[in-house]
Amino acid sequence: MELYPAIDLSGGRVVRLTQGDFARSTVYEEDPARAARTFASQGARWLHVVDLDGAKTGKPGNLQALKSLLAVFPGKVQVGGGIRTVETAREYLSMGVERLVLGTGALTDPLFLKTMLREIPGRFFVGVDVRDGRIAISGWLETTEGSPRSTMARLAAEGVAGFIYTDIAKDGMLEGPNLPVYRELSSALPVPVIASGGIGSLDDIRELRESGVSGAIVGRALYTGAVDLVSALALCGAGSPSC
């Protein structure tokens, strides 16, 4: 299991939302590059970056901040938020982004998804953000029809390389992840699933590792000190390809 420190961008700053609510936003760092350097110094191999402004508007909203952190982080970076055109996807990849995280576009635009599967297979995951049993889109401001599991099974059959599953009710609460859901998805789907939302302790990371997910995104817990990244990476086996 890989660990992904999260950097959520809004207005060029590093912020964290509580349960996906833009009105409940906390600024943790004015300089995204400084946050990236800190995570790198502690041993992070990946970063999970979300353009929150882009998720709302459907187009990149923090390009300069993203460029600044890409310039200083020596590992790999996956980016989501506002990637709804092939042109945007190509721009991010040309900047040095390793993996794209598609959300609204992949879930609502079949032609866009088909084009992405044809042109950059294996270079993107689909973000599935769930509230009250339904997938949320457009910066978590709207929801779609269909169950998350059936949607993920269909997308995996179409060729999607993996998923990031976020339980919105858990996000930013530090009360523990939705372990039963992750156990179910890990056993039911033929592609990797990365867990996001609710991680508040090293025990949570240990339990996620045992659930079968391929990775875990840690956000607020790192910024508040509830989880020490060095200790978390040691738990996963520092220096190994994965936990």
C-alpha positions in Angstrom: 0.0 0.0 0.0 1.3 3.4 -1.1 0.9 6.5 1.0 -0.1 9.8 -0.7 0.2 13.0 1.3 -2.6 15.3 0.1 -2.1 18.9 -1.1 -5.5 20.5 -1.9 -5.2 23.8 -3.7 -7.5 26.8 -3.6 -6.5 30.3 -4.5 -2.9 29.2 -4.8 -2.8 28.0 -1.1 -2.9 24.6 0.6 -6.3 24.1 2.2 -8.4 21.4 3.6 -12.2 21.1 3.4 -14.4 19.4 6.0 -16.8 16.9 4.4 -16.3 18.6 1.1 -17.8 21.9 2.3 -16.1 24.9 0.7 -17.5 27.1 3.5 -15.6 24.9 6.0 -12.1 25.5 4.6 -8.9 25.8 6.6 -5.6 27.2 5.2 -2.6 25.1 6.3 0.1 26.5 4.0 0.5 29.6 1.9 3.2 28.1 -0.2 2.4 24.7 -1.9 6.1 24.2 -2.9 7.1 24.4 0.8 4.5 21.8 1.6 5.8 19.6 -1.2 9.4 20.0 0.0 8.4 19.1 3.6 6.7 15.9 2.5 9.7 15.0 0.3 12.1 15.5 3.2 10.1 13.1 5.3 10.3 10.4 2.6 7.1 10.7 0.6 7.4 9.1 -2.9 4.0 10.3 -4.1 1.8 13.4 -3.7 -1.9 13.6 -4.3 -2.8 17.1 -5.5 -6.4 18.4 -6.0 -7.2 21.6 -7.7 -10.4 22.5 -5.7 -11.1 25.6 -7.8 -10.8 23.5 -11.0 -13.2 20.9 -9.6 -15.8 23.6 -9.2 -15.3 25.5 -12.5 -14.3 22.6 -14.8 -11.0 24.2 -15.8 -7.5 24.5 -14.2 -7.5 27.1 -11.4 -4.1 26.6 -9.7 -1.6 26.0 -12.5 1.2 28.2 -11.1 0.9 26.6 -7.7 1.1 23.2 -9.3 4.1 24.1 -11.4 5.9 25.4 -8.3 5.4 22.1 -6.4 6.3 19.9 -9.4 9.6 21.8 -9.6 10.7 20.9 -6.1 9.1 17.4 -5.5 11.5 14.6 -6.6 8.8 11.9 -6.5 5.7 11.3 -8.5 2.5 13.4 -8.4 -1.1 12.6 -9.2 -3.4 15.5 -9.9 -7.2 15.8 -10.0 -9.8 18.6 -10.2 -11.1 20.2 -13.3 -9.6 17.8 -15.9 -12.5 17.6 -18.3 -10.8 18.0 -21.7 -8.1 16.1 -23.5 -6.2 19.3 -23.8 -6.1 19.9 -20.1 -5.0 16.3 -19.6 -2.1 16.7 -22.1 -1.0 19.9 -20.5 -0.8 18.3 -17.1 1.2 15.4 -18.4 3.6 17.7 -20.3 4.2 19.5 -17.0 5.5 16.3 -15.4 2.3 15.0 -13.7 2.6 11.2 -13.4 -1.1 10.3 -13.0 -4.3 12.1 -13.6 -7.4 11.7 -11.5 -10.6 12.2 -13.5 -13.9 12.9 -11.8 -16.8 14.7 -13.4 -15.6 14.3 -17.0 -15.1 10.6 -16.8 -18.5 10.0 -15.0 -20.7 12.3 -17.2 -19.0 12.4 -20.6 -18.7 9.0 -22.3 -16.9 10.5 -25.3 -14.3 12.1 -23.1 -13.7 8.9 -21.2 -13.4 6.9 -24.4 -10.9 9.4 -25.8 -8.8 9.3 -22.6 -8.8 5.5 -22.6 -7.6 5.5 -26.2 -5.0 8.2 -25.9 -3.5 7.8 -22.4 -4.3 4.3 -21.2 -2.9 3.5 -17.8 -2.1 7.2 -17.0 -5.3 8.0 -15.1 -7.6 6.8 -12.3 -11.2 7.8 -11.8 -12.1 9.6 -8.5 -15.3 8.3 -7.0 -16.5 10.6 -4.3 -19.5 9.2 -2.4 -22.1 11.0 -0.3 -25.1 9.1 1.1 -24.6 6.2 -1.3 -24.4 8.4 -4.4 -21.4 9.7 -6.4 -20.8 13.4 -6.1 -19.5 15.5 -9.0 -18.6 19.1 -9.8 -16.6 19.7 -6.7 -19.0 17.6 -4.6 -21.8 20.1 -5.4 -24.0 17.6 -7.4 -24.7 13.9 -7.4 -25.2 11.3 -10.1 -27.5 8.3 -10.5 -26.4 4.7 -10.1 -24.6 2.9 -7.3 -20.9 3.5 -6.8 -20.0 -0.1 -7.0 -21.8 -0.8 -10.2 -20.4 2.3 -11.8 -16.9 1.3 -10.8 -17.4 -2.2 -12.1 -18.6 -0.8 -15.4 -15.6 1.6 -15.7 -13.1 -1.1 -14.8 -14.6 -3.3 -17.6 -14.2 -0.4 -20.0 -10.5 -0.2 -19.2 -10.1 2.4 -16.3 -6.8 1.6 -14.6 -7.9 2.2 -11.0 -10.0 4.3 -8.6 -9.7 6.7 -5.7 -12.7 6.2 -3.5 -13.6 9.0 -1.1 -16.2 8.7 1.6 -17.3 12.4 1.8 -18.9 12.0 5.2 -15.5 10.8 6.6 -13.4 13.4 4.8 -11.5 15.7 7.2 -13.2 14.2 10.3 -10.2 12.1 11.5 -12.7 9.5 12.8 -11.4 6.5 10.7 -12.0 5.3 7.2 -14.9 3.3 5.9 -13.2 0.0 6.2 -16.1 -2.3 5.2 -16.5 -0.5 1.9 -12.8 -0.7 1.1 -12.7 -4.4 1.9 -15.7 -5.0 -0.4 -14.3 -2.9 -3.2 -10.8 -4.5 -3.0 -12.2 -7.9 -3.3 -14.8 -7.1 -6.0 -12.9 -5.0 -8.4 -10.0 -6.2 -10.7 -8.2 -2.9 -10.5 -6.5 -1.0 -7.7 -8.5 1.2 -5.2 -6.9 4.0 -3.3 -8.7 5.0 -0.1 -9.4 8.6 0.9 -11.2 10.2 3.8 -11.2 9.8 7.6 -7.6 8.7 8.3 -6.7 10.0 11.7 -4.1 7.6 13.2 -1.5 5.0 12.4 -4.0 2.3 13.4 -6.2 3.5 10.5 -3.3 3.2 8.1 -2.6 -0.3 9.4 -6.2 -1.4 9.0 -6.4 0.0 5.5 -3.3 -1.9 4.5 -4.9 -5.1 5.8 -8.2 -4.2 3.9 -6.5 -4.8 0.5 -6.5 -1.3 -0.9 -3.5 -0.3 -3.0 -3.0 3.1 -1.4 -4.2 5.6 1.1 -4.4 9.4 0.9 -3.7 11.3 4.1 -4.6 14.9 4.4 -5.7 16.8 7.5 -4.1 14.2 9.8 -0.7 15.2 8.5 -1.3 18.9 8.9 -2.7 18.7 12.4 0.0 16.3 13.6 -2.4 13.4 14.3 -0.3 11.3 11.9 3.4 11.6 11.6 4.4 10.9 8.0 7.8 9.4 8.9 6.2 6.9 11.2 3.5 6.1 8.7 6.0 5.4 6.0 8.0 3.2 8.5 4.8 1.3 9.2 4.6 0.7 5.4 8.2 -0.3 5.1 10.4 2.7 4.2 12.4 2.2 1.1 10.2 -0.5 -0.3 8.1 0.0 -3.5 4.9 -0.2 -1.4 3.5 -0.9 2.0 
